[in-house]
Amino acid sequence: FLQYLELLQEVCVHYKEGVLNPEAKAIQDGASQLGFDLSDLVWGRYCSYVSSQNSKKAAEEEARDICDKLFANPVMETYDILSVKRLRKKEK
């Protein structure tokens, strides 16, 4: 049968609502000068990594744990787990 060996995790970390985001503000200002309206812009960091967890549920739990402890500053930031994708099918 086919076995899934790895899971690709994709996470986005961004400022919480109401926290000043200087990068988003600078982008909004620049966009405005170019004639674009980017109101309510959310600007953050994208991260992807490969997990060797045995299930999607375990991989999502791992992603939450990593975000809580490492990727996001819980005072100012929040995160979204964008996807968990299976990689590298191998016949067994």
C-alpha positions as CSV (number, residue, x, y, z in Angstrom):
1,F,0.0,0.0,0.0
2,L,1.0,3.7,-0.2
3,Q,2.4,5.3,2.9
4,Y,2.7,9.0,3.5
5,L,6.1,9.9,4.8
6,E,6.0,13.6,5.4
7,L,3.5,16.4,5.9
8,L,4.1,19.9,4.6
9,Q,2.9,22.5,7.2
10,E,2.0,26.1,6.0
11,V,1.5,28.8,8.7
12,C,0.9,32.6,8.5
13,V,1.8,34.7,11.6
14,H,0.4,38.2,11.7
15,Y,-0.3,41.0,14.2
16,K,-3.5,40.8,16.2
17,E,-6.3,43.1,15.3
18,G,-5.8,46.5,16.9
19,V,-2.0,46.2,17.1
20,L,-0.1,48.7,15.0
21,N,1.6,47.0,12.0
22,P,4.2,49.4,10.6
23,E,4.9,47.2,7.6
24,A,1.2,47.2,6.6
25,K,0.9,50.9,7.2
26,A,3.9,51.6,4.9
27,I,2.5,49.3,2.2
28,Q,-0.9,51.0,2.5
29,D,0.7,54.5,2.2
30,G,2.7,53.4,-0.9
31,A,-0.3,51.7,-2.5
32,S,-2.4,54.9,-1.9
33,Q,0.2,57.0,-3.7
34,L,-0.1,54.5,-6.6
35,G,-3.8,54.8,-6.7
36,F,-4.7,51.6,-4.9
37,D,-6.9,51.3,-1.8
38,L,-5.7,48.6,0.5
39,S,-7.8,49.3,3.5
40,D,-7.8,46.6,6.3
41,L,-4.5,45.2,5.0
42,V,-3.1,42.3,7.0
43,W,0.6,41.8,6.5
44,G,2.5,38.9,8.1
45,R,5.0,36.2,7.8
46,Y,4.6,33.0,5.9
47,C,6.4,29.8,7.0
48,S,6.4,26.3,5.6
49,Y,8.2,23.3,7.0
50,V,8.1,19.5,6.7
51,S,6.8,17.5,9.6
52,S,7.3,13.8,10.2
53,Q,4.1,13.4,12.3
54,N,2.1,10.3,11.6
55,S,-1.3,12.1,11.0
56,K,-2.7,15.4,9.9
57,K,-4.2,15.9,13.4
58,A,-0.8,15.3,15.1
59,A,0.8,17.6,12.5
60,E,-1.7,20.4,13.2
61,E,-1.2,20.0,17.0
62,E,2.6,20.3,16.4
63,A,2.1,23.4,14.3
64,R,0.0,25.1,17.0
65,D,2.6,24.2,19.6
66,I,5.5,25.5,17.5
67,C,3.5,28.7,16.8
68,D,2.6,29.2,20.4
69,K,6.2,28.6,21.6
70,L,8.4,29.9,18.8
71,F,6.9,31.6,15.7
72,A,4.4,34.0,17.2
73,N,4.7,36.6,20.0
74,P,1.5,35.9,21.9
75,V,1.2,39.5,23.2
76,M,1.1,41.1,19.7
77,E,0.6,38.3,17.2
78,T,-1.7,35.5,16.2
79,Y,-1.4,32.8,13.5
80,D,-3.3,30.7,11.1
81,I,-2.5,27.2,10.0
82,L,-3.1,27.5,6.3
83,S,-2.7,23.9,5.3
84,V,-1.2,20.5,6.1
85,K,-0.4,18.6,2.8
86,R,0.8,15.1,2.5
87,L,4.1,14.6,0.6
88,R,6.1,11.8,-0.8
89,K,4.0,8.7,-1.3
90,K,6.0,5.5,-1.1
91,E,4.9,2.0,-1.9
92,K,5.3,-0.5,0.8
